Amino acid sequence: MRITVLAVGKVKEKFYRDALGEYVKRLGRYCKLQIIEVEDEKTEDGGSKAEEELVKEKEGKRLQKYLQQDAYRIALAIDGKKLDSVAFSKKLDHLAVSGKSHIIFVIGGSLGLHDEVLRAVDEKMSFSDLTFPHQLMRVILLEQIYRGFRISCHEPYHK
């Protein structure tokens, strides 16, 4: 299985990069993982709705270049479907056996994803009603993918 994490912006903090590196290493035995980062737009605090929409549109155009039609595309969005870890693992299994050998997870920037990106994906998924920094969300996503593979392979993993 191929998994792509498509995200806006670079991970700047070393502790996030270290955590991502650990999960990239661990996931190597379960899937072919690729992380693609597109450039983020600078945002002004207190910007207007129109300015925020323009930022999301520009970031969205960059993301759309990588949303391959033959992949199953999942956007991480607060209003998406929530799954527990076992259901997430079953989701990965189901996609694999139904011929979806490439999954793209899309993580937006600090303002979220543009509506055009949300319309271009196959599904929206949420990990929580809480808002997380988009850099931390990458770590959470990779951890859950790793946990999902461990569950489906009946391998132990801490709870």
MARBA-3410 file (N, C-alpha, C, O; in Angstrom, 1 decimal):
159
0.8,-1.2,0.0,0.0,0.0,0.0,0.9,1.2,0.0,1.9,1.3,0.7 ~ 0.5,2.2,-0.7,1.1,3.5,-0.8,0.3,4.5,0.0,-0.9,4.6,-0.2 ~ 0.9,5.3,0.9,0.2,6.3,1.6,1.0,7.6,1.4,2.2,7.7,1.6 ~ 0.3,8.7,1.0,0.9,10.0,0.9,0.2,10.9,1.9,-1.0,11.0,2.0 ~ 1.0,11.7,2.6,0.5,12.7,3.4,0.9,14.0,2.7,2.0,14.4,2.5
-0.2,14.7,2.2,-0.1,16.0,1.5,-0.4,17.1,2.4,-1.6,17.2,2.9 ~ 0.5,18.0,2.7,0.3,19.0,3.7,0.8,20.4,3.3,1.7,20.5,2.5 ~ 0.1,21.4,3.9,0.5,22.7,3.6,1.6,23.1,4.6,1.4,22.9,5.8 ~ 2.7,23.7,4.2,3.7,24.2,5.0,4.8,23.2,5.4,4.5,22.0,5.3 ~ 5.9,23.7,5.8,7.0,22.8,6.3,6.9,22.7,7.8,6.4,23.6,8.5
7.4,21.6,8.3,7.5,21.4,9.8,8.7,22.0,10.3,9.8,21.6,9.9 ~ 8.6,23.0,11.1,9.7,23.8,11.5,10.4,23.3,12.8,11.6,23.4,12.9 ~ 9.6,22.9,13.7,10.1,22.5,15.1,10.8,21.2,15.0,10.2,20.2,14.4 ~ 11.9,21.1,15.6,12.7,19.9,15.6,12.0,18.7,16.2,12.1,17.6,15.8 ~ 11.3,19.0,17.3,10.6,17.9,18.1,9.5,17.3,17.2,9.3,16.1,17.3
8.8,18.0,16.4,7.9,17.5,15.4,8.6,16.7,14.3,8.2,15.6,14.0 ~ 9.7,17.2,13.8,10.4,16.5,12.8,11.0,15.2,13.3,10.9,14.2,12.6 ~ 11.5,15.2,14.5,12.0,13.9,15.1,10.8,12.9,15.3,11.0,11.7,15.0 ~ 9.7,13.3,15.7,8.5,12.4,15.9,8.1,11.9,14.5,7.8,10.7,14.4 ~ 8.0,12.8,13.5,7.7,12.3,12.2,8.7,11.3,11.7,8.3,10.3,11.1
9.9,11.6,11.9,11.0,10.7,11.4,10.9,9.3,12.0,11.1,8.3,11.4 ~ 10.5,9.3,13.3,10.3,8.0,14.0,9.2,7.2,13.4,9.3,6.0,13.1 ~ 8.1,7.9,13.1,6.9,7.1,12.5,7.2,6.8,11.1,6.7,5.7,10.6 ~ 7.9,7.6,10.3,8.3,7.2,8.9,9.1,6.0,9.0,8.9,5.1,8.2 ~ 10.0,5.9,9.9,10.8,4.7,10.0,10.0,3.5,10.4,10.1,2.4,9.8
9.1,3.6,11.4,8.3,2.5,11.8,7.3,2.0,10.7,7.1,0.8,10.5 ~ 6.8,3.0,9.9,5.8,2.6,8.9,6.5,2.0,7.7,5.8,1.4,6.9 ~ 7.8,2.0,7.6,8.5,1.5,6.4,8.2,0.0,6.2,8.3,-0.5,5.1 ~ 7.9,-0.7,7.3,7.6,-2.2,7.1,6.2,-2.5,6.7,5.9,-3.6,6.4 ~ 5.3,-1.5,6.7,3.9,-1.7,6.4,3.4,-1.1,5.1,2.5,-1.6,4.5
4.1,0.0,4.7,3.6,0.7,3.5,4.7,1.6,2.9,5.8,1.8,3.5 ~ 4.5,2.0,1.7,5.4,3.0,1.1,4.8,4.4,1.4,3.7,4.7,0.9 ~ 5.5,5.1,2.2,5.0,6.4,2.7,5.8,7.6,2.1,7.0,7.6,1.9 ~ 5.0,8.5,1.6,5.5,9.8,1.0,4.9,11.0,1.7,3.7,11.0,2.0 ~ 5.7,11.9,2.1,5.2,13.2,2.6,5.5,14.3,1.6,6.7,14.5,1.3
4.4,15.0,1.2,4.6,16.1,0.2,4.1,17.4,1.0,3.0,17.4,1.5 ~ 5.0,18.3,1.0,4.7,19.6,1.6,4.6,20.7,0.5,5.5,20.8,-0.4 ~ 3.5,21.4,0.5,3.4,22.6,-0.4,3.5,23.8,0.4,3.3,23.9,1.6 ~ 4.0,24.9,-0.3,4.2,26.1,0.3,3.0,26.7,0.9,1.9,26.7,0.3 ~ 3.1,27.3,2.2,2.0,27.9,2.8,2.1,29.4,2.5,3.1,30.0,2.1
1.0,30.1,2.6,0.9,31.5,2.5,1.0,32.2,3.8,0.5,31.7,4.8 ~ 1.6,33.3,3.8,1.7,34.1,5.0,0.3,34.7,5.3,-0.4,35.2,4.4 ~ -0.1,34.6,6.6,-1.4,35.1,7.0,-1.2,36.2,8.0,-0.4,36.1,8.9 ~ -2.0,37.2,7.9,-2.0,38.3,8.9,-3.0,38.0,10.0,-4.1,37.6,9.7 ~ -2.7,38.3,11.2,-3.6,38.2,12.3,-4.7,39.2,12.1,-4.4,40.4,11.8
-6.0,38.8,12.2,-7.1,39.7,12.0,-7.4,40.0,10.6,-8.0,41.0,10.3 ~ -6.9,39.2,9.7,-7.2,39.4,8.3,-8.7,39.2,8.0,-9.4,38.6,8.7 ~ -9.2,39.9,6.9,-10.6,39.8,6.5,-10.9,38.4,6.0,-10.0,37.6,5.7 ~ -12.2,38.1,6.0,-12.6,36.8,5.4,-12.2,36.6,4.0,-11.8,35.5,3.6 ~ -12.2,37.7,3.2,-11.8,37.6,1.8,-10.3,37.3,1.7,-9.9,36.5,0.9
-9.5,37.9,2.6,-8.1,37.6,2.6,-7.8,36.2,3.0,-6.9,35.5,2.4 ~ -8.5,35.7,4.0,-8.4,34.3,4.4,-8.8,33.3,3.3,-8.1,32.3,3.1 ~ -9.8,33.7,2.6,-10.3,32.8,1.5,-9.3,32.8,0.4,-9.1,31.7,-0.2 ~ -8.6,33.9,0.1,-7.6,34.0,-0.9,-6.4,33.1,-0.5,-5.8,32.4,-1.4 ~ -6.0,33.1,0.8,-4.9,32.3,1.2,-5.3,30.8,1.0,-4.5,30.1,0.5
-6.5,30.4,1.4,-6.9,29.0,1.3,-7.0,28.6,-0.2,-6.6,27.5,-0.5 ~ -7.4,29.6,-1.0,-7.5,29.3,-2.5,-6.1,29.0,-3.0,-5.9,28.1,-3.8 ~ -5.1,29.9,-2.7,-3.8,29.7,-3.2,-3.2,28.4,-2.7,-2.6,27.7,-3.5 ~ -3.3,28.1,-1.4,-2.8,26.8,-0.9,-3.5,25.7,-1.5,-2.9,24.6,-1.9 ~ -4.8,25.8,-1.7,-5.6,24.7,-2.4,-5.2,24.4,-3.8,-5.1,23.2,-4.1
-4.8,25.4,-4.5,-4.3,25.2,-5.9,-3.0,24.4,-5.9,-2.8,23.5,-6.7 ~ -2.2,24.7,-4.9,-0.9,23.9,-4.8,-1.2,22.4,-4.4,-0.6,21.5,-4.9 ~ -2.2,22.2,-3.5,-2.5,20.9,-3.1,-3.2,20.1,-4.2,-2.9,18.9,-4.4 ~ -4.0,20.7,-5.0,-4.7,20.0,-6.1,-3.8,19.4,-7.1,-4.2,18.4,-7.8 ~ -2.6,19.9,-7.3,-1.7,19.4,-8.2,-1.3,18.0,-7.9,-0.9,17.2,-8.7
-1.5,17.6,-6.6,-1.0,16.3,-6.1,-2.2,15.3,-5.8,-2.0,14.2,-5.4 ~ -3.4,15.8,-6.0,-4.6,14.9,-5.7,-4.9,14.0,-6.9,-5.7,14.3,-7.7 ~ -4.1,12.9,-7.0,-4.2,12.0,-8.1,-5.6,11.3,-8.1,-6.1,10.9,-7.1 ~ -6.2,11.2,-9.3,-7.5,10.7,-9.4,-7.6,9.2,-9.1,-8.6,8.7,-8.7 ~ -6.5,8.5,-9.3,-6.5,7.0,-9.0,-6.3,6.7,-7.6,-6.3,5.5,-7.2
-6.0,7.7,-6.7,-5.8,7.5,-5.3,-7.1,7.7,-4.6,-8.0,8.4,-5.1 ~ -7.3,7.1,-3.4,-8.4,7.5,-2.5,-7.9,8.6,-1.6,-6.9,8.5,-0.9 ~ -8.7,9.8,-1.7,-8.2,11.0,-1.1,-9.1,11.3,0.1,-10.3,11.4,0.0 ~ -8.4,11.5,1.3,-9.1,11.8,2.5,-8.6,13.1,3.1,-7.4,13.3,3.3 ~ -9.5,14.1,3.2,-9.1,15.4,3.8,-9.3,15.3,5.3,-10.4,14.8,5.8
-8.4,15.8,6.1,-8.6,16.0,7.5,-9.3,17.3,7.7,-8.8,18.4,7.4 ~ -10.5,17.2,8.3,-11.3,18.4,8.4,-12.2,18.2,9.7,-12.6,17.1,10.0 ~ -12.3,19.3,10.4,-13.0,19.2,11.7,-14.4,18.6,11.6,-15.0,18.0,12.5 ~ -15.1,18.9,10.5,-16.5,18.4,10.3,-16.5,17.0,9.6,-17.6,16.6,9.1 ~ -15.4,16.3,9.5,-15.4,15.0,8.9,-15.8,13.9,9.8,-16.2,14.2,11.0
-15.9,12.7,9.3,-16.3,11.6,10.0,-15.3,11.2,11.1,-14.1,11.2,10.8 ~ -15.7,10.9,12.3,-14.8,10.4,13.3,-14.8,8.9,13.4,-15.9,8.3,13.4 ~ -13.6,8.4,13.6,-13.5,6.9,13.7,-12.6,6.7,15.0,-11.7,7.5,15.3 ~ -12.8,5.6,15.7,-11.9,5.2,16.7,-10.7,4.4,16.0,-10.8,4.2,14.8 ~ -9.7,4.1,16.7,-8.5,3.5,16.1,-8.8,2.1,15.4,-8.2,1.9,14.4
-9.7,1.3,16.0,-10.0,0.0,15.4,-10.8,0.3,14.1,-10.5,-0.4,13.1 ~ -11.7,1.2,14.1,-12.5,1.5,12.9,-11.5,2.1,11.8,-11.7,1.8,10.6 ~ -10.6,2.9,12.2,-9.6,3.5,11.3,-8.8,2.4,10.7,-8.5,2.4,9.5 ~ -8.4,1.4,11.5,-7.6,0.3,11.0,-8.4,-0.5,10.0,-7.9,-0.9,8.9 ~ -9.7,-0.7,10.3,-10.6,-1.5,9.4,-10.8,-0.7,8.1,-10.9,-1.3,7.0
-10.8,0.6,8.2,-10.9,1.5,7.0,-9.7,1.3,6.1,-9.9,1.1,4.8 ~ -8.5,1.3,6.6,-7.3,1.1,5.8,-7.4,-0.3,5.2,-7.1,-0.4,4.0 ~ -7.8,-1.3,5.9,-7.9,-2.7,5.4,-8.9,-2.7,4.3,-8.6,-3.3,3.2 ~ -10.1,-2.1,4.5,-11.1,-2.1,3.5,-10.7,-1.5,2.2,-10.9,-2.0,1.1 ~ -10.0,-0.3,2.3,-9.5,0.3,1.1,-8.5,-0.5,0.4,-8.5,-0.6,-0.9
-7.6,-1.2,1.1,-6.6,-2.1,0.5,-7.3,-3.2,-0.3,-6.8,-3.5,-1.4 ~ -8.2,-3.9,0.3,-8.8,-5.0,-0.4,-9.8,-4.6,-1.5,-10.2,-5.5,-2.3 ~ -10.2,-3.4,-1.5,-11.2,-2.9,-2.5,-10.4,-2.3,-3.7,-11.0,-1.6,-4.5 ~ -9.1,-2.5,-3.7,-8.4,-2.0,-4.9,-7.8,-0.6,-4.8,-7.3,-0.1,-5.7 ~ -7.9,0.0,-3.6,-7.4,1.4,-3.4,-6.0,1.2,-2.8,-5.8,1.2,-1.6
-5.0,1.0,-3.6,-3.6,0.8,-3.1,-2.9,2.0,-2.8,-1.8,2.0,-2.3 ~ -3.5,3.2,-3.1,-2.8,4.5,-2.8,-3.9,5.4,-2.1,-4.9,5.6,-2.6 ~ -3.5,5.8,-0.9,-4.3,6.7,-0.1,-3.6,8.0,0.1,-2.4,8.0,0.5 ~ -4.3,9.1,-0.2,-3.7,10.4,0.1,-4.5,11.1,1.2,-5.7,11.3,1.1 ~ -3.8,11.4,2.3,-4.3,12.2,3.4,-3.9,13.7,3.2,-2.8,14.0,2.9
-4.9,14.6,3.2,-4.7,16.0,3.0,-4.8,16.8,4.2,-5.9,16.7,4.9 ~ -3.8,17.5,4.6,-3.8,18.4,5.8,-3.6,19.8,5.3,-2.7,20.2,4.7 ~ -4.6,20.7,5.7,-4.5,22.1,5.3,-3.6,22.9,6.2,-3.0,22.4,7.1 ~ -3.5,24.2,5.9,-2.7,25.1,6.6,-3.5,25.6,7.9,-4.4,25.0,8.3 ~ -3.0,26.7,8.4,-3.5,27.2,9.6,-5.0,27.7,9.5,-5.7,27.8,10.5
-5.4,28.0,8.3,-6.8,28.4,8.1,-7.7,27.3,7.6,-8.9,27.4,7.4 ~ -7.1,26.1,7.4,-7.9,24.9,6.9,-7.8,24.8,5.4,-6.9,25.3,4.8 ~ -8.7,24.0,4.8,-8.7,23.7,3.4,-9.7,24.5,2.6,-10.8,24.8,3.1 ~ -9.4,24.8,1.4,-10.3,25.5,0.5,-11.4,24.6,0.1,-11.2,23.4,0.0 ~ -12.6,25.1,-0.1,-13.8,24.3,-0.5,-13.5,23.5,-1.8,-14.0,22.4,-1.9
-12.7,24.0,-2.7,-12.5,23.2,-3.9,-11.7,21.9,-3.6,-11.9,20.9,-4.2 ~ -10.8,22.0,-2.6,-10.1,20.8,-2.2,-11.0,19.8,-1.5,-11.0,18.6,-1.8 ~ -11.9,20.4,-0.7,-12.8,19.5,0.0,-13.8,18.8,-1.0,-14.2,17.7,-0.7 ~ -14.1,19.5,-2.1,-15.0,18.9,-3.1,-14.2,17.8,-3.9,-14.8,16.9,-4.5 ~ -12.9,17.9,-3.9,-12.1,17.0,-4.8,-11.7,15.7,-4.1,-11.2,14.8,-4.7
-12.0,15.6,-2.8,-11.6,14.4,-2.1,-12.8,13.4,-2.0,-13.9,13.8,-2.3 ~ -12.4,12.2,-1.7,-13.4,11.1,-1.6,-14.1,11.1,-0.2,-15.3,10.6,-0.1 ~ -13.5,11.7,0.8,-14.0,11.6,2.1,-13.3,12.6,3.0,-12.2,13.0,2.8 ~ -14.1,13.1,4.0,-13.5,14.0,5.0,-13.5,13.2,6.3,-14.4,12.5,6.7 ~ -12.4,13.3,7.1,-12.2,12.6,8.3,-11.7,13.6,9.4,-11.0,14.5,9.1
-12.2,13.4,10.6,-11.9,14.2,11.7,-11.3,13.3,12.8,-11.8,12.2,13.1 ~ -10.3,13.8,13.5,-9.7,13.1,14.6,-10.2,13.6,15.9,-10.0,13.0,16.9 ~ -10.8,14.8,15.9,-11.3,15.3,17.2,-12.1,16.6,16.9,-12.0,17.2,15.8 ~ -12.9,17.0,17.8,-13.6,18.3,17.7,-12.6,19.4,18.1,-12.8,20.6,17.9 ~ -11.5,19.0,18.7,-10.4,20.0,19.1,-9.7,20.5,17.8,-9.6,19.8,16.8
-9.1,21.6,17.9,-8.3,22.1,16.8,-6.8,21.9,17.2,-6.4,22.3,18.3 ~ -6.0,21.3,16.3,-4.6,21.0,16.5,-3.8,21.8,15.6,-4.2,22.1,14.5 ~ -2.6,22.2,16.0,-1.7,22.8,15.0,-1.5,21.9,13.8,-1.3,20.7,14.1 ~ -1.4,22.4,12.6,-1.3,21.5,11.5,0.0,20.7,11.5,0.0,19.6,10.9 ~ 1.0,21.2,12.1,2.3,20.4,12.2,2.1,19.2,13.1,2.6,18.1,12.9
1.4,19.4,14.3,1.2,18.4,15.2,0.2,17.3,14.6,0.3,16.1,14.9 ~ -0.7,17.8,13.8,-1.7,16.9,13.1,-1.0,15.8,12.3,-1.4,14.7,12.2 ~ 0.2,16.2,11.7,0.9,15.2,10.9,1.4,14.1,11.8,1.4,12.9,11.4 ~ 1.9,14.5,13.0,2.4,13.4,13.9,1.3,12.5,14.3,1.4,11.3,14.3 ~ 0.1,13.1,14.7,-1.0,12.4,15.1,-1.5,11.4,14.0,-1.8,10.3,14.2
-1.5,11.9,12.8,-2.0,11.1,11.6,-1.0,9.9,11.4,-1.5,8.8,11.3 ~ 0.3,10.2,11.4,1.2,9.1,11.2,1.1,8.1,12.4,1.3,6.8,12.1 ~ 0.9,8.5,13.6,0.8,7.6,14.7,-0.4,6.7,14.5,-0.4,5.5,14.8 ~ -1.5,7.3,14.1,-2.7,6.5,13.9,-2.6,5.6,12.7,-3.2,4.5,12.8 ~ -1.9,6.0,11.7,-1.7,5.0,10.6,-0.9,3.8,11.1,-1.2,2.7,10.8
0.2,4.1,11.8,1.0,3.1,12.4,0.2,2.2,13.3,0.3,1.0,13.2 ~ -0.6,2.8,14.2,-1.5,2.0,15.1,-2.4,1.1,14.3,-2.7,0.0,14.6 ~ -3.0,1.7,13.2,-3.9,1.0,12.4,-3.3,-0.3,11.8,-3.9,-1.3,11.7 ~ -2.1,-0.1,11.3,-1.4,-1.3,10.7,-1.1,-2.3,11.8,-1.2,-3.5,11.6 ~ -0.7,-1.9,13.0,-0.4,-2.8,14.1,-1.6,-3.6,14.4,-1.6,-4.8,14.7
-2.8,-2.9,14.5,-4.0,-3.5,14.8,-4.4,-4.6,13.8,-4.7,-5.7,14.1 ~ -4.3,-4.2,12.5,-4.7,-5.1,11.4,-3.8,-6.3,11.3,-4.2,-7.4,10.8 ~ -2.5,-6.2,11.8,-1.6,-7.3,11.8,-1.6,-8.1,13.1,-0.8,-9.0,13.3 ~ -2.5,-7.7,14.0,-2.6,-8.4,15.3,-1.3,-8.3,16.1,-0.9,-9.3,16.7 ~ -0.7,-7.2,16.0,0.6,-7.0,16.7,0.3,-6.1,17.9,-0.6,-5.2,17.9
1.0,-6.3,19.0,0.8,-5.5,20.2,1.1,-4.0,20.0,2.0,-3.7,19.3 ~ 0.3,-3.2,20.7,0.6,-1.7,20.6,0.0,-1.1,21.9,-1.1,-1.6,22.3 ~ 0.7,-0.2,22.5,0.1,0.4,23.8,-1.2,1.0,23.5,-1.5,1.5,22.4 ~ -2.0,1.1,24.6,-3.3,1.6,24.5,-3.4,3.0,25.1,-4.4,3.6,25.2
END
